[in-house]
Amino acid sequence: MSLPNAPIERIIRKAGAERVSKEAVEELRDAVEDLGREVSADAVKMAGHAERNTVKEEDVDMATQ
């Protein structure tokens, strides 16, 4: 499943870009999805280590440190 392009383009524009190519949006979307999968996998491990089935905010926070 892919993230929608519009929020990704907004991120780039908020960073200061006046114009954004479709390819730039797609590349950032792919990078964000990859990073999200990595952080999610680490957060699941943190929850498992705490003997929980529910991933909590603290797990995601620790996974991003």
Backbone as a printed PyTorch tensor [residue, N CA C, xyz], in Angstrom:
tensor([[[ 0.8390, -1.1810,  0.0000],
         [ 0.0000,  0.0000,  0.0000],
         [ 0.8820,  1.2420,  0.0000]],

        [[ 0.5390,  2.1650, -0.8330],
         [ 1.3210,  3.3920, -0.9280],
         [ 0.6100,  4.5440, -0.2430]],

        [[ 1.4080,  5.4140,  0.3250],
         [ 0.8690,  6.6440,  0.8980],
         [ 0.3700,  7.5260, -0.2420]],

        [[-0.6490,  8.3330, -0.0060],
         [-1.1010,  9.2530, -1.0430],
         [-0.0400, 10.3130, -1.3400]],

        [[-0.0220, 10.7770, -2.5820],
         [ 0.9800, 11.7540, -3.0030],
         [ 0.7820, 13.1370, -2.3980]],

        [[-0.4700, 13.5560, -2.2040],
         [-0.7370, 14.9280, -1.7540],
         [-0.0390, 15.2730, -0.4350]],

        [[-0.1330, 14.4280,  0.6070],
         [ 0.5510, 14.7950,  1.8530],
         [ 2.0760, 14.8190,  1.7080]],

        [[ 2.5900, 13.9620,  0.8370],
         [ 4.0380, 13.9420,  0.6050],
         [ 4.4650, 15.2440, -0.0770]],

        [[ 3.6790, 15.6780, -1.0460],
         [ 3.9890, 16.9430, -1.7150],
         [ 3.9170, 18.1070, -0.7280]],

        [[ 2.9450, 18.0780,  0.1810],
         [ 2.8420, 19.1420,  1.1920],
         [ 4.0920, 19.1900,  2.0630]],

        [[ 4.6270, 18.0430,  2.4020],
         [ 5.8540, 17.9960,  3.2070],
         [ 6.9880, 18.7100,  2.4690]],

        [[ 7.1310, 18.4140,  1.1850],
         [ 8.2000, 19.0320,  0.3990],
         [ 7.9670, 20.5440,  0.2940]],

        [[ 6.7310, 20.9520,  0.0700],
         [ 6.4250, 22.3840, -0.0440],
         [ 6.6610, 23.1100,  1.2810]],

        [[ 6.3040, 22.4670,  2.3970],
         [ 6.5520, 23.0830,  3.7060],
         [ 8.0380, 23.2290,  3.9880]],

        [[ 8.8410, 22.4010,  3.3120],
         [10.2940, 22.5040,  3.4550],
         [10.8530, 23.6480,  2.6190]],

        [[ 9.9770, 24.2820,  1.8050],
         [10.4060, 25.4660,  1.0730],
         [10.3790, 25.3740, -0.4380]],

        [[10.0060, 24.2250, -0.9920],
         [ 9.9810, 24.1000, -2.4540],
         [ 8.7910, 24.8420, -3.0460]],

        [[ 9.0480, 25.5630, -4.1190],
         [ 7.9580, 26.2360, -4.8330],
         [ 7.3070, 25.2900, -5.8330]],

        [[ 8.1320, 24.4790, -6.4660],
         [ 7.6370, 23.5170, -7.4400],
         [ 8.1800, 22.1450, -7.0800]],

        [[ 7.3710, 21.1080, -7.3210],
         [ 7.7560, 19.7510, -6.9530],
         [ 7.3970, 18.8230, -8.1040]],

        [[ 8.3550, 18.0530, -8.5690],
         [ 8.0680, 17.1150, -9.6510],
         [ 7.3730, 15.8730, -9.1030]],

        [[ 6.6300, 15.2180, -9.9690],
         [ 5.9550, 13.9660, -9.6110],
         [ 6.9790, 12.9350, -9.1410]],

        [[ 8.1270, 12.9030, -9.8150],
         [ 9.1660, 11.9330, -9.4690],
         [ 9.7420, 12.1920, -8.0820]],

        [[ 9.8610, 13.4650, -7.7140],
         [10.3620, 13.8040, -6.3750],
         [ 9.3790, 13.3380, -5.3100]],

        [[ 8.1000, 13.5400, -5.5670],
         [ 7.0680, 13.0920, -4.6230],
         [ 7.1330, 11.5750, -4.4740]],

        [[ 7.2380, 10.8730, -5.5890],
         [ 7.2870,  9.4080, -5.5480],
         [ 8.5270,  8.9120, -4.8070]],

        [[ 9.6600,  9.5630, -5.0290],
         [10.9040,  9.1540, -4.3640],
         [10.8220,  9.3700, -2.8570]],

        [[10.3030, 10.5260, -2.4310],
         [10.1550, 10.7700, -0.9940],
         [ 9.1260,  9.8200, -0.3950]],

        [[ 8.0380,  9.5670, -1.1150],
         [ 7.0200,  8.6320, -0.6320],
         [ 7.6480,  7.2560, -0.3760]],

        [[ 8.4560,  6.7840, -1.3190],
         [ 9.1140,  5.4850, -1.1510],
         [10.0470,  5.4870,  0.0600]],

        [[10.7880,  6.5830,  0.2360],
         [11.7180,  6.6770,  1.3660],
         [10.9660,  6.6960,  2.6920]],

        [[ 9.8580,  7.4380,  2.7380],
         [ 9.0540,  7.5220,  3.9660],
         [ 8.4510,  6.1550,  4.2860]],

        [[ 7.9790,  5.4570,  3.2690],
         [ 7.4050,  4.1320,  3.4980],
         [ 8.4680,  3.1560,  4.0050]],

        [[ 9.6750,  3.2080,  3.4190],
         [10.7580,  2.3300,  3.8730],
         [11.1080,  2.6090,  5.3260]],

        [[11.2640,  3.8840,  5.6580],
         [11.5920,  4.2610,  7.0300],
         [10.4620,  3.8580,  7.9780]],

        [[ 9.2300,  4.0580,  7.5550],
         [ 8.0800,  3.6700,  8.3740],
         [ 8.0540,  2.1830,  8.6660]],

        [[ 8.3840,  1.3700,  7.6530],
         [ 8.4340, -0.0860,  7.8720],
         [ 9.5300, -0.4570,  8.8660]],

        [[10.6920,  0.1820,  8.7440],
         [11.8010, -0.1030,  9.6590],
         [11.4410,  0.2720, 11.0930]],

        [[10.9040,  1.4660, 11.2760],
         [10.5190,  1.9220, 12.6180],
         [ 9.4220,  1.0280, 13.1760]],

        [[ 8.4590,  0.6600, 12.3490],
         [ 7.3640, -0.1960, 12.8030],
         [ 7.8740, -1.5550, 13.2610]],

        [[ 8.7710, -2.1390, 12.4880],
         [ 9.3250, -3.4420, 12.8620],
         [10.0530, -3.3500, 14.1970]],

        [[10.8260, -2.2880, 14.3930],
         [11.5280, -2.0970, 15.6640],
         [10.5380, -1.8770, 16.8080]],

        [[ 9.4710, -1.1270, 16.5500],
         [ 8.4660, -0.8750, 17.5850],
         [ 7.7540, -2.1700, 17.9790]],

        [[ 7.4900, -3.0330, 17.0130],
         [ 6.8680, -4.3320, 17.3060],
         [ 7.8000, -5.1510, 18.1980]],

        [[ 9.0970, -5.1170, 17.9120],
         [10.0730, -5.8260, 18.7560],
         [10.0730, -5.2730, 20.1740]],

        [[ 9.9850, -3.9500, 20.3070],
         [ 9.9510, -3.3220, 21.6380],
         [ 8.7180, -3.7840, 22.4160]],

        [[ 7.5740, -3.8190, 21.7560],
         [ 6.3430, -4.2740, 22.4130],
         [ 6.4830, -5.7330, 22.8190]],

        [[ 7.0480, -6.5490, 21.9540],
         [ 7.2500, -7.9590, 22.2790],
         [ 8.1780, -8.1420, 23.4620]],

        [[ 9.2230, -7.3410, 23.5060],
         [10.1620, -7.4130, 24.6260],
         [ 9.4580, -7.0710, 25.9420]],

        [[ 8.4880, -6.1790, 25.8650],
         [ 7.7150, -5.7930, 27.0500],
         [ 6.5390, -6.7540, 27.2850]],

        [[ 6.5170, -7.8410, 26.5120],
         [ 5.4750, -8.8720, 26.6280],
         [ 4.0800, -8.2970, 26.3890]],

        [[ 3.9830, -7.4140, 25.3840],
         [ 2.7050, -6.8430, 24.9860],
         [ 2.4510, -7.1560, 23.5250]],

        [[ 1.1680, -7.2700, 23.1660],
         [ 0.7770, -7.4160, 21.7710],
         [ 0.4680, -6.0680, 21.1420]],

        [[ 0.2640, -5.0650, 21.9660],
         [-0.1010, -3.7290, 21.4990],
         [ 1.1410, -2.8560, 21.3970]],

        [[ 1.3510, -2.2870, 20.2170],
         [ 2.4400, -1.3300, 20.0370],
         [ 1.9550,  0.0160, 20.5640]],

        [[ 2.7240,  0.5880, 21.4770],
         [ 2.3610,  1.8560, 22.0950],
         [ 3.2800,  2.9750, 21.6130]],

        [[ 2.8600,  4.1830, 21.9400],
         [ 3.6400,  5.3640, 21.5770],
         [ 5.0810,  5.2270, 22.0550]],

        [[ 5.2720,  4.7260, 23.2540],
         [ 6.6210,  4.6000, 23.8130],
         [ 7.4840,  3.6480, 22.9890]],

        [[ 6.8700,  2.6270, 22.3800],
         [ 7.6190,  1.6980, 21.5300],
         [ 8.1130,  2.4010, 20.2730]],

        [[ 7.2270,  3.1840, 19.6750],
         [ 7.6060,  3.9340, 18.4790],
         [ 8.6790,  4.9650, 18.8300]],

        [[ 8.5120,  5.6240, 19.9680],
         [ 9.5010,  6.5980, 20.4060],
         [10.8620,  5.9460, 20.5860]],

        [[10.9100,  4.8090, 21.2490],
         [12.1790,  4.1230, 21.4560],
         [12.7640,  3.6400, 20.1240]],

        [[11.9140,  3.2390, 19.2080],
         [12.3760,  2.7510, 17.9070],
         [12.9760,  3.8530, 17.0530]],

        [[12.6370,  5.0940, 17.3500],
         [13.1660,  6.2070, 16.5640],
         [14.4050,  6.8390, 17.1880]],

        [[14.8110,  6.3620, 18.3320],
         [15.9910,  6.9130, 19.0130],
         [17.2660,  6.4020, 18.3990]]])
